[in-house]
Protein backbone atom coordinates (compact mmCIF):
# COMPACT_ATOMS: atom_id res chain seq x y z
CA UNK A 1 0.00 0.00 0.00
CA UNK A 2 1.74 3.13 -1.26
CA UNK A 3 1.52 6.21 0.98
CA UNK A 4 0.51 9.29 -1.02
CA UNK A 5 0.72 12.70 0.64
CA UNK A 6 -2.37 14.83 0.02
CA UNK A 7 -0.90 17.90 1.74
CA UNK A 8 -0.05 19.91 -1.38
CA UNK A 9 -3.53 21.26 -2.01
CA UNK A 10 -5.03 24.58 -3.04
CA UNK A 11 -7.33 24.53 0.00
CA UNK A 12 -4.26 25.10 2.19
CA UNK A 13 -3.86 28.89 2.31
CA UNK A 14 -0.07 28.61 2.37
CA UNK A 15 -0.13 26.66 -0.90
CA UNK A 16 -2.79 28.88 -2.44
CA UNK A 17 -0.78 32.05 -1.68
CA UNK A 18 2.44 30.47 -2.97
CA UNK A 19 0.80 29.56 -6.29
CA UNK A 20 -0.81 32.99 -6.62
CA UNK A 21 2.49 34.75 -5.91
CA UNK A 22 4.56 32.24 -7.91
CA UNK A 23 6.68 31.72 -4.80
CA UNK A 24 8.19 28.20 -4.76
CA UNK A 25 9.70 28.29 -1.25
CA UNK A 26 6.59 27.41 0.85
CA UNK A 27 5.64 24.66 -1.58
CA UNK A 28 9.11 23.17 -1.57
CA UNK A 29 9.32 23.32 2.23
CA UNK A 30 6.09 21.36 2.54
CA UNK A 31 7.14 18.78 -0.08
CA UNK A 32 10.42 18.14 1.77
CA UNK A 33 8.49 17.74 5.02
CA UNK A 34 6.07 15.31 3.34
CA UNK A 35 8.91 13.12 2.15
CA UNK A 36 10.54 13.15 5.59
CA UNK A 37 7.18 12.20 7.13
CA UNK A 38 7.00 9.03 5.03
CA UNK A 39 5.33 9.98 1.75
CA UNK A 40 6.11 7.64 -1.13
CA UNK A 41 4.27 9.77 -3.70
CA UNK A 42 2.89 13.31 -3.81
CA UNK A 43 -0.60 14.34 -4.91
CA UNK A 44 -0.55 17.88 -6.31
CA UNK A 45 -4.05 19.31 -5.97
CA UNK A 46 -4.00 22.67 -7.73
CA UNK A 47 -7.75 23.13 -7.95
CA UNK A 48 -9.28 24.49 -11.18
CA UNK A 49 -6.64 27.23 -11.78
CA UNK A 50 -9.02 29.45 -13.78
CA UNK A 51 -6.36 32.08 -14.55
CA UNK A 52 -3.26 31.21 -16.58
CA UNK A 53 -3.66 27.49 -15.83
CA UNK A 54 -0.69 26.31 -17.92
CA UNK A 55 1.64 28.89 -16.39
CA UNK A 56 0.66 28.20 -12.79
CA UNK A 57 0.64 24.42 -13.15
CA UNK A 58 4.05 24.39 -14.83
CA UNK A 59 5.38 26.58 -12.02
CA UNK A 60 3.92 24.23 -9.42
CA UNK A 61 5.35 21.07 -10.98
CA UNK A 62 8.77 22.67 -11.46
CA UNK A 63 8.82 23.83 -7.84
CA UNK A 64 8.01 20.35 -6.55
CA UNK A 65 10.45 18.52 -8.82
CA UNK A 66 13.37 20.65 -7.66
CA UNK A 67 13.17 19.14 -4.17
CA UNK A 68 11.87 15.57 -4.67
CA UNK A 69 12.10 12.61 -7.01
CA UNK A 70 8.96 10.98 -5.63
CA UNK A 71 6.23 9.97 -8.11
CA UNK A 72 3.64 12.69 -8.70
CA UNK A 73 -0.13 12.57 -9.02
CA UNK A 74 -1.63 15.59 -10.79
CA UNK A 75 -5.02 16.53 -9.40
CA UNK A 76 -7.01 19.13 -11.34
CA UNK A 77 -10.27 19.30 -13.30
CA UNK A 78 -8.78 21.84 -15.71
CA UNK A 79 -7.69 20.00 -18.91
CA UNK A 80 -5.25 22.77 -19.90
CA UNK A 81 -3.61 22.68 -16.48
CA UNK A 82 -3.53 18.89 -16.53
CA UNK A 83 -1.79 18.71 -19.89
CA UNK A 84 0.72 21.40 -18.90
CA UNK A 85 1.43 19.58 -15.64
CA UNK A 86 2.00 16.20 -17.26
CA UNK A 87 4.28 17.70 -19.89
CA UNK A 88 6.28 19.48 -17.18
CA UNK A 89 6.95 16.23 -15.30
CA UNK A 90 10.36 14.63 -15.74
CA UNK A 91 8.84 11.21 -15.02
CA UNK A 92 5.40 10.06 -16.13
CA UNK A 93 2.86 11.05 -13.44
CA UNK A 94 -0.64 9.78 -12.66
CA UNK A 95 -3.65 11.80 -13.83
CA UNK A 96 -6.20 12.38 -11.08
CA UNK A 97 -8.72 11.81 -12.48
CA UNK A 98 -11.93 11.16 -14.38
CA UNK A 99 -15.46 9.94 -13.71
CA UNK A 100 -18.72 9.55 -15.62
CA UNK A 101 -19.14 13.32 -15.56
CA UNK A 102 -19.31 14.27 -19.29
CA UNK A 103 -16.67 17.02 -19.13
CA UNK A 104 -14.14 14.64 -17.58
CA UNK A 105 -14.91 11.84 -20.02
CA UNK A 106 -14.50 14.21 -22.95
CA UNK A 107 -11.49 16.22 -21.81
CA UNK A 108 -9.54 14.46 -19.05
CA UNK A 109 -9.72 10.79 -20.05
CA UNK A 110 -8.28 11.33 -23.58
CA UNK A 111 -5.21 12.98 -22.04
CA UNK A 112 -4.21 9.66 -20.48
CA UNK A 113 -4.14 8.09 -23.93
CA UNK A 114 -2.30 10.97 -25.56
CA UNK A 115 0.23 11.46 -22.77
CA UNK A 116 0.57 7.73 -21.92
CA UNK A 117 -0.12 8.04 -18.21
CA UNK A 118 -1.94 6.03 -15.59
CA UNK A 119 -5.27 7.56 -14.61
CA UNK A 120 -7.54 7.44 -11.56
CA UNK A 121 -11.26 6.82 -12.04
CA UNK A 122 -13.74 7.99 -9.40
CA UNK A 123 -16.85 5.92 -8.77
CA UNK A 124 -19.31 8.80 -9.11
CA UNK A 125 -22.50 9.27 -11.08
CA UNK A 126 -22.51 11.61 -14.13
CA UNK A 127 -23.95 14.36 -11.89
CA UNK A 128 -21.03 14.00 -9.47
CA UNK A 129 -23.09 12.30 -6.74
CA UNK A 130 -21.84 9.32 -4.74
CA UNK A 131 -23.55 5.96 -5.43
CA UNK A 132 -25.71 4.91 -2.44
CA UNK A 133 -24.11 1.51 -1.82
CA UNK A 134 -21.47 -0.99 -2.91
CA UNK A 135 -23.56 -2.60 -5.63
CA UNK A 136 -24.18 0.74 -7.31
CA UNK A 137 -20.50 1.57 -7.00
CA UNK A 138 -19.61 -1.68 -8.76
CA UNK A 139 -22.13 -0.93 -11.51
CA UNK A 140 -20.53 2.49 -11.89
CA UNK A 141 -17.09 0.86 -12.02
CA UNK A 142 -18.18 -1.30 -14.95
CA UNK A 143 -19.60 1.74 -16.78
CA UNK A 144 -16.34 3.59 -16.23
CA UNK A 145 -14.36 0.61 -17.45
CA UNK A 146 -16.39 0.51 -20.65
CA UNK A 147 -15.65 4.19 -21.27
CA UNK A 148 -12.01 3.59 -20.43
CA UNK A 149 -11.70 0.67 -22.88
CA UNK A 150 -13.16 2.76 -25.71
CA UNK A 151 -10.04 4.96 -25.60
CA UNK A 152 -7.74 2.00 -26.20
CA UNK A 153 -5.69 2.66 -23.07
CA UNK A 154 -4.04 -0.42 -21.55
CA UNK A 155 -6.17 -1.68 -18.65
CA UNK A 156 -3.06 -1.80 -16.46
CA UNK A 157 -3.08 2.02 -16.44
CA UNK A 158 -6.43 2.21 -14.65
CA UNK A 159 -6.65 2.98 -10.92
CA UNK A 160 -10.06 2.96 -9.19
CA UNK A 161 -11.05 5.34 -6.38
CA UNK A 162 -14.20 3.97 -4.68
CA UNK A 163 -14.76 7.38 -2.99
CA UNK A 164 -14.63 7.53 0.79
CA UNK A 165 -17.24 9.88 2.26
CA UNK A 166 -17.26 11.64 5.66
CA UNK A 167 -18.30 9.58 8.66
CA UNK A 168 -20.43 12.57 9.67
CA UNK A 169 -22.83 11.88 6.78
CA UNK A 170 -26.08 10.27 7.87
CA UNK A 171 -24.99 7.02 6.20
CA UNK A 172 -21.26 7.60 6.67
CA UNK A 173 -20.56 4.38 8.57
CA UNK A 174 -22.55 2.32 6.07
CA UNK A 175 -20.70 3.93 3.16
CA UNK A 176 -17.35 3.22 4.81
CA UNK A 177 -18.16 -0.50 5.00
CA UNK A 178 -19.44 -0.53 1.41
CA UNK A 179 -16.16 0.95 0.17
CA UNK A 180 -14.31 -1.99 1.73
CA UNK A 181 -16.63 -4.41 -0.05
CA UNK A 182 -16.03 -2.67 -3.36
CA UNK A 183 -12.24 -2.83 -3.01
CA UNK A 184 -12.44 -6.58 -2.30
CA UNK A 185 -14.70 -7.34 -5.27
CA UNK A 186 -13.27 -5.09 -7.99
CA UNK A 187 -10.61 -7.59 -9.19
CA UNK A 188 -13.28 -10.27 -9.61
CA UNK A 189 -15.66 -7.88 -11.39
CA UNK A 190 -12.96 -6.65 -13.79
CA UNK A 191 -11.21 -9.99 -14.26
CA UNK A 192 -7.76 -8.61 -13.49
CA UNK A 193 -5.96 -7.17 -10.41
CA UNK A 194 -7.01 -3.53 -10.88
CA UNK A 195 -5.24 -1.08 -8.60
CA UNK A 196 -7.18 1.04 -6.10
CA UNK A 197 -6.62 4.33 -4.31
CA UNK A 198 -8.64 6.07 -1.59
CA UNK A 199 -8.60 9.47 0.11
CA UNK A 200 -8.39 8.82 3.85
CA UNK A 201 -8.73 12.51 4.75
CA UNK A 202 -12.31 12.47 3.42
CA UNK A 203 -13.31 10.10 6.23
CA UNK A 204 -12.90 12.70 8.99
CA UNK A 205 -13.95 15.82 7.10
CA UNK A 206 -16.15 18.08 9.22
CA UNK A 207 -16.47 18.74 12.91
CA UNK A 208 -14.69 16.65 15.52
CA UNK A 209 -11.64 16.62 17.77
CA UNK A 210 -8.32 15.95 16.02
CA UNK A 211 -7.38 13.13 18.41
CA UNK A 212 -10.67 11.35 17.76
CA UNK A 213 -10.30 11.81 14.01
CA UNK A 214 -6.84 10.26 14.03
CA UNK A 215 -8.11 7.22 15.96
CA UNK A 216 -10.74 6.68 13.27
CA UNK A 217 -8.16 7.23 10.50
CA UNK A 218 -5.89 4.55 11.93
CA UNK A 219 -8.71 2.07 12.47
CA UNK A 220 -10.16 2.50 8.99
CA UNK A 221 -6.73 2.49 7.35
CA UNK A 222 -6.12 -0.99 8.74
CA UNK A 223 -9.44 -2.13 7.29
CA UNK A 224 -8.60 -0.63 3.89
CA UNK A 225 -5.26 -2.43 3.89
CA UNK A 226 -6.96 -5.72 4.76
CA UNK A 227 -9.42 -5.18 1.88
CA UNK A 228 -6.49 -4.95 -0.53
CA UNK A 229 -6.15 -1.21 -1.17
CA UNK A 230 -3.15 -0.39 -3.39
CA UNK A 231 -2.56 3.30 -2.57
CA UNK A 232 -3.66 5.47 0.35
CA UNK A 233 -3.91 9.23 -0.05
CA UNK A 234 -3.54 10.85 3.36
CA UNK A 235 -2.26 13.68 5.51
CA UNK A 236 1.29 12.51 6.19
CA UNK A 237 1.64 15.04 9.00
CA UNK A 238 -0.37 12.65 11.17
CA UNK A 239 2.58 10.50 12.33
CA UNK A 240 0.45 7.89 14.09
CA UNK A 241 -1.51 7.23 10.91
CA UNK A 242 1.69 6.95 8.87
CA UNK A 243 3.06 4.43 11.39
CA UNK A 244 -0.15 2.45 11.07
CA UNK A 245 0.20 2.40 7.28
CA UNK A 246 3.77 1.14 7.55
CA UNK A 247 2.74 -1.53 10.05
CA UNK A 248 -0.04 -2.66 7.73
CA UNK A 249 2.47 -2.96 4.91
CA UNK A 250 4.72 -5.13 7.06
CA UNK A 251 1.82 -7.47 7.79
CA UNK A 252 0.72 -7.65 4.16
CA UNK A 253 4.21 -8.09 2.74
CA UNK A 254 5.11 -11.68 1.85
CA UNK A 255 8.56 -11.38 3.42
CA UNK A 256 9.31 -12.97 6.78
CA UNK A 257 8.43 -10.51 9.54
CA UNK A 258 11.24 -8.77 11.42
CA UNK A 259 10.72 -6.37 14.33
CA UNK A 260 13.70 -4.32 13.15
CA UNK A 261 11.65 -3.17 10.18
CA UNK A 262 9.30 -1.34 12.56
CA UNK A 263 11.97 1.31 13.24
N, C-alpha and C positions, 0 to 999 in steps of 0.2 A: 504494500500500500504506500504509494508515493505521497509525501507531504508537500502540499502546494500552499505557499503563503498567499493569503488574500488581502494582505495589508496595504498594497499599493493600489489605492482606489480613490476615485474622484470625490467620494463622499467624506474623505478625510480632508479637513480644511488645509492642513499643511501641504498635502499633495495637490489639492486644487489651486492653492496660491502659487505653488512652485511651477505648475504647468502654465498658469495664466501669465506669470512673470518670466517664464522661460529660464528659471533658475534651477539648475540641476542638483545643487548641493543637498537640499532637504530630501530629495528623492533618493539620491545615492546613499545618503546616511541611513535611510530606512531600509534600503535593499541590503546593505552590508549587515545591518542588525538582523534582518530576516534570515540571512544565510547563517549567521552565527547562532541563531535561535533553533536551527535545525531544518530550515526549508530546503527541499530538494528540487523545487521548481517555483517560479514566480508568476502569479496571475497579475497582469497589468490591466486594471479596470479604469479606462479613461473616460467612461461615460460617452455621451453622444458627440462631444466636441463639435458643436454647431459652427464655430468660427475657425477658419483656417485648419480644418481637420488634418490634412496631410502634414502641414508644418508642425503642428503640436504633437501629433503622434510620432513623427520621425524624431523630434526632439526628445520625447519621452523614452523611446526605445534606445536611442543613442546614449542617453544619460544612464540608463540601467545597465547597458552592455559594457560600459566603461568600468564597472565595479564588480560584475559577476559574470560567470560563464554558465550559470544554471539555465536549464531549459525555460523558455518563456511561453506563457499562454496569453494571447491577446484578446481582450474582453471589451468589445464595443459593438454597438448596433449600427454604427456609421460605416457603410461600405467603403467610402473613400479613405477614412481613417484606418480601417482594417487592412486594405491593400497597401497603404503606405507603411503601416507597421510591419507587415509581413516582409515587404521588400527591404525594410531597414534592418531586419534581423540577420545576423551573421550565420546562425544556424536555423534550420526550419522550425518554426514555432507551432503551436496548436491554436487553431481559430476557435474562439468561444463567443458565440456559437450560433446555432440555428434551431428553429422549431417549425411547427406547421403554420406559423404566422406568415401570410403571403409575402410580405416585404423581405423576410429573412430567407424564404425559399428562393425568391427571385434574385436577390442581390448578395446574400452572404454565402449560401451553399455553393454557388458556382465558383467562388473564389478558391475554395478548397481544391477543386479540380484544376483550375488554372495555375495556382501557386503550389500545388502538390503538397498540401499540408494535411495533418490530422485535423478533425473537426469534432466539436462537442455538440450533441443534439439534446435539447431539452424536451422532456415529456410534458408538453403543454398543448392545449387546444389552439386552434387558429386564432381565437380571440384573446389568447394569452392567459386564459384561466387554467387552474390546476385541475386535472382529472380527480374525481371524487374518491376513487379507490384504486387498489392495485390492478384489478382486471381492466379498468379503463386506461390505466397507464400503459399496460401491456398492449392493448389495442392501439394506443397512440404510438407506441414504439414501433409496431409493425407498419403503421401508416408512414412514419418517418423513414423507416428503412426502405420502403418502396420508393419514396421520393429521392432518397439517397442513391439507390441503385440506378435510377434513371440518369444520373449524371455520369455514371461509368467510373466513379471513384472506387478504389479497392476497399472492400469491406473492412480490412484491417485498420483503415484510417478512422473508423467511426468510434466515438466514445459517447456513451449514454449517460445523461444526468437525469435521474429519476425525480428530482426536485423535492428537496426537503422544505417543509413549511414550518412556521413558528409553532412551538408547543402551545403558545397562548391562544391560537385559533380554537374555536369551539371543538373542532375535530382534530386538533393538533396531535394528540397521542395516537389516535387511530391512524392518521396519515403517516406518522413516524413508523408504525409497525408495517404498514402497507409498502412503504419504500423498501424495507428490508426484504419483503416477499418478492418485490419486483427485481431487486438485484440478484436474488437467488435463482429466479426463473428465466431471466433474460437469455443466458446462454442456450437453454433448451428451446426457447421460443425462436431464436435466431438460427440455431443450428451450428453455431461456432462460438468460441470464447470471447465475446464482445467485452471490451473494457468499459468500466464505469467510473464516474466521478460524482462527488456530492459536495455541496457547500454546507459545512458544519455550522458556520456562523448563523445561517438562517434559522437554525433550531431555537436559538435563544434570543432572537430579535424581539424587542419590546421591553416592557417593564420587568423588573426583577433584580435581585441583588447579584453582584458579580460572582460572589463565592458560590451561590446556588446555581448560577448559570454554568459555571465551570464544572461542577459536579455532574450536571446533566450532559454536558459536552463529553466528558470522559466516559460516562456510562454508555451513551449512544454510540460513541466512536468505537467502543469495543464490539458492539452489536453489528455495526457496519462492517467492521473487519471480519467478523465471523460469517457475515452474509456473502463475503467475497468481493467487497469493494476494491477497485484498483487504485484510485487516487482520491485523497481527501483534501479539499480546499478549506483552509482554516486560518484563524488568527494565531500565528506562530509566537506571538508575544504572551501566550498563555502557556507557561512552561510545563505545568502539570498535564495539560492536554497533549503537548508534544511528547512528553515522556510516556504517556499512555499509548500514543500511536507507535512509538518505537518498541514498546513492550509487546504490543499486538503483532508487530512485524516479526519479532523474535519467535513468538509462538506459532505464527503461520509458516515461517521459513522452514524448509525441509532439512536444513542443517541440524546437526546435533546441538542441543542447547548448551550454552556456557554462560555462567553468571557474569564472567568478565565482560561480556558484550553489553551488559546493562549500564556500564559506566558511560 
